[in-house]
C-alpha cells in the first residue's frame, strides 16, 4: 500500500482513483483509508464478506458504521470520495452511490490518506492508477468528469434527459416552484431552462 504525502486537508477534500481489483476483496480489505488509527477517526472503502464494497467510518459519532455499499467487479472502475462540513459522498464511474454525514476524517493531526492499506487489515490486491487529491469538494459534475472527460453536456442531456414536474396549476399573482433535475455535468454548464404555459402568451425563461 501507499501513504500519500497529503494530510490534514480539513473538512473540504476530494480523493479519486482508477482501480482494478485482482479478485473479490476480503472482509475489511481496504482500497482507500482516510484518517488516523489511534485514536481512530477515519473514513474508508473496503471489502465485505458478501462481496460489495462498503463505505464506512469510525470516530465522531460513527462506530465502525456503514454509510452504504457499492458493487465493483474485476475490471477498471473510477472511484471518487468527497468531503465537506455538511457530508461525505462516494462516486463510482461518475455516479453518486453513497453519501452521509461527515466525521471529519482529514481534520486534525496525523489525518493521512492511504491507498490499498490500513494499520490492521489485508492489503488491497490489484491495480490503482491516476490517484488525485484536491483540497476542495468537487461537485457531482466534476466527479463525473474524472470518469468521463470527453462526452459533452449536450450529449449527456440527449442521453439522460431531464426530470421535471409535468404540470403546475397556479393562481394568478402567486409564485410556485417546479423542480428540475438533470445530469450533474449539464447542471454545471448553467443551462437556460424555458417553460410554456397553457395560457395564451404564458411562456418564459428562468
C-alpha positions as CSV (number, residue, x, y, z in Angstrom):
1,X,0.0,0.0,0.0
2,X,0.9,3.7,-0.2
3,X,0.7,6.5,2.3
4,X,0.3,9.8,0.3
5,X,2.2,13.0,1.1
6,X,-1.1,14.9,1.8
7,X,-2.6,15.1,5.3
8,X,-4.8,17.2,7.5
9,X,-6.6,18.7,4.5
10,X,-9.6,19.8,6.6
11,X,-13.3,19.4,6.0
12,X,-13.2,20.0,2.3
13,X,-11.4,17.4,0.2
14,X,-11.6,15.0,-2.7
15,X,-9.7,11.8,-3.4
16,X,-10.1,9.9,-6.6
17,X,-8.5,7.0,-8.4
18,X,-9.0,4.3,-11.0
19,X,-8.9,0.8,-9.6
20,X,-8.9,-2.8,-11.0
21,X,-9.1,-5.5,-8.2
22,X,-7.5,-8.9,-8.9
23,X,-10.5,-10.6,-7.3
24,X,-13.3,-10.0,-4.8
25,X,-12.0,-8.3,-1.7
26,X,-12.0,-10.0,1.7
27,X,-14.0,-8.5,4.5
28,X,-12.4,-5.2,5.6
29,X,-9.7,-5.4,2.9
30,X,-9.1,-1.7,2.2
31,X,-8.9,0.2,-1.1
32,X,-8.9,3.7,0.4
33,X,-8.4,4.8,4.0
34,X,-8.7,8.5,5.1
35,X,-7.7,9.4,8.7
36,X,-5.8,8.1,11.7
37,X,-5.7,4.8,13.6
38,X,-5.0,6.0,17.2
39,X,-7.3,7.5,18.3
40,X,-9.5,6.1,15.5
41,X,-11.1,8.7,13.3
42,X,-11.4,7.5,9.7
43,X,-13.4,7.0,6.5
44,X,-12.7,4.1,4.2
45,X,-13.7,2.0,1.3
46,X,-13.2,-1.8,1.9
47,X,-14.5,-5.2,1.0
48,X,-17.3,-7.1,2.7
49,X,-18.0,-10.8,3.3
50,X,-21.0,-10.5,1.0
51,X,-19.0,-9.1,-2.0
52,X,-19.9,-5.4,-2.5
53,X,-17.6,-2.7,-1.2
54,X,-18.6,-0.8,1.9
55,X,-18.2,2.9,2.6
56,X,-17.7,3.0,6.3
57,X,-16.4,5.1,9.1
58,X,-15.3,5.3,12.8
59,X,-15.0,8.1,15.2
60,X,-17.0,11.4,15.6
61,X,-20.4,9.6,16.2
62,X,-19.6,6.6,13.9
63,X,-18.7,3.2,15.4
64,X,-17.5,1.1,12.5
65,X,-20.7,2.2,10.8
66,X,-21.6,1.7,7.2
67,X,-22.8,4.6,5.1
68,X,-23.6,2.3,2.2
69,X,-22.3,-0.2,-0.3
70,X,-21.2,-0.2,-4.0
71,X,-20.7,-3.1,-6.4
72,X,-17.2,-3.3,-8.1
73,X,-16.1,-6.2,-10.3
74,X,-12.6,-7.0,-11.5
75,X,-12.5,-4.5,-14.4
76,X,-11.3,-0.9,-14.3
77,X,-13.6,1.5,-12.3
78,X,-13.2,5.1,-11.4
79,X,-13.9,5.9,-7.7
80,X,-14.1,9.4,-6.1
81,X,-14.7,10.3,-2.5
82,X,-15.6,13.8,-1.5
83,X,-16.0,15.5,1.9
84,X,-17.2,18.8,3.3
85,X,-18.5,20.1,6.6
86,X,-22.0,19.1,5.5
87,X,-21.2,15.5,4.5
88,X,-19.2,12.9,2.6
89,X,-20.0,11.1,-0.7
90,X,-18.6,8.3,-2.9
91,X,-19.0,8.1,-6.6
92,X,-18.4,5.1,-8.8
93,X,-17.9,5.6,-12.6
94,X,-19.2,9.1,-12.3
95,X,-22.4,8.2,-10.5
96,X,-23.2,9.1,-6.9
97,X,-23.6,5.8,-5.0
98,X,-23.3,6.6,-1.3
99,X,-23.5,9.7,0.9
100,X,-23.8,10.5,4.6
101,X,-22.8,12.9,7.4
102,X,-19.1,13.6,7.8
103,X,-16.9,12.5,10.6
104,X,-14.1,15.0,9.5
105,X,-11.7,12.2,8.6
106,X,-8.9,14.6,7.4
107,X,-9.3,17.3,10.1
108,X,-6.9,17.2,13.0
109,X,-3.4,15.9,13.4
110,X,-1.9,12.9,11.5
111,X,-5.0,12.5,9.4
112,X,-3.4,10.8,6.4
113,X,-4.5,9.3,3.1
114,X,-3.7,5.6,2.5
115,X,-4.2,3.7,-0.8
116,X,-4.6,0.0,-0.5
117,X,-3.5,-0.4,3.1
118,X,-4.5,0.3,6.7
119,X,-2.9,-0.4,10.1
120,X,-4.9,-3.6,10.7
121,X,-6.3,-5.3,7.6
122,X,-5.2,-7.3,4.5
123,X,-3.7,-5.0,1.8
124,X,-5.5,-4.4,-1.5
125,X,-4.6,-6.7,-4.4
126,X,-5.0,-5.2,-7.8
127,X,-4.1,-2.1,-9.8
128,X,-4.5,1.5,-9.0
129,X,-3.9,4.4,-11.3
130,X,-4.4,8.2,-11.6
131,X,-4.7,9.0,-7.9
132,X,-5.7,12.6,-7.4
133,X,-6.1,14.6,-4.2
134,X,-7.9,18.0,-4.0
135,X,-8.2,20.4,-1.0
136,X,-11.7,21.2,-2.0
137,X,-15.0,19.4,-2.5
138,X,-15.6,18.6,-6.2
139,X,-19.2,19.0,-7.4
140,X,-21.1,16.0,-8.8
141,X,-20.4,17.2,-12.3
142,X,-16.7,17.5,-11.6
143,X,-16.7,14.0,-10.1
144,X,-18.3,12.7,-13.3
145,X,-15.6,14.4,-15.4
146,X,-12.9,12.4,-13.6
147,X,-14.6,9.3,-15.1
148,X,-15.6,10.7,-18.5
149,X,-13.9,13.9,-19.7
150,X,-14.9,13.6,-23.3
151,X,-18.7,13.5,-23.5
152,X,-20.2,16.9,-23.9
153,X,-23.0,18.3,-21.7
154,X,-25.3,18.4,-24.8
155,X,-24.7,14.7,-25.5
156,X,-25.4,13.8,-21.9
157,X,-28.6,15.9,-22.0
158,X,-29.7,14.0,-25.1
159,X,-28.8,10.7,-23.4
160,X,-30.3,11.2,-19.9
161,X,-32.8,14.0,-20.5
162,X,-34.3,15.9,-17.6
163,X,-36.9,15.2,-14.9
164,X,-39.4,17.9,-14.3
165,X,-42.9,18.4,-12.8
166,X,-45.2,17.7,-15.7
167,X,-47.7,20.4,-14.9
168,X,-48.5,23.1,-12.3
169,X,-51.7,24.9,-11.7
170,X,-51.2,28.4,-10.4
171,X,-53.4,31.1,-9.0
172,X,-52.8,34.5,-10.7
173,X,-50.2,36.6,-8.8
174,X,-48.7,33.7,-6.9
175,X,-45.2,32.2,-7.3
176,X,-44.8,28.5,-7.5
177,X,-41.8,26.2,-7.8
178,X,-41.1,23.4,-10.3
179,X,-38.3,21.0,-9.5
180,X,-36.0,20.2,-12.5
181,X,-33.3,17.6,-12.1
182,X,-30.7,16.8,-14.8
183,X,-27.2,15.2,-15.2
184,X,-24.7,17.0,-12.9
185,X,-22.5,17.9,-15.9
186,X,-25.4,19.6,-17.6
187,X,-26.3,21.4,-14.4
188,X,-22.7,22.6,-14.0
189,X,-22.9,24.1,-17.5
190,X,-25.5,26.7,-16.3
191,X,-28.2,25.7,-18.8
192,X,-31.1,28.0,-19.8
193,X,-34.4,26.5,-18.9
194,X,-37.5,27.6,-20.8
195,X,-41.1,26.9,-19.9
196,X,-44.5,27.3,-21.6
197,X,-48.0,27.8,-20.1
198,X,-51.3,26.6,-21.3
199,X,-52.5,30.2,-21.0
200,X,-52.0,32.3,-24.1
201,X,-48.7,34.1,-24.0
202,X,-47.6,32.3,-20.9
203,X,-44.0,31.4,-21.5
204,X,-40.6,32.5,-20.3
205,X,-37.1,31.7,-19.4
206,X,-35.5,31.0,-16.0
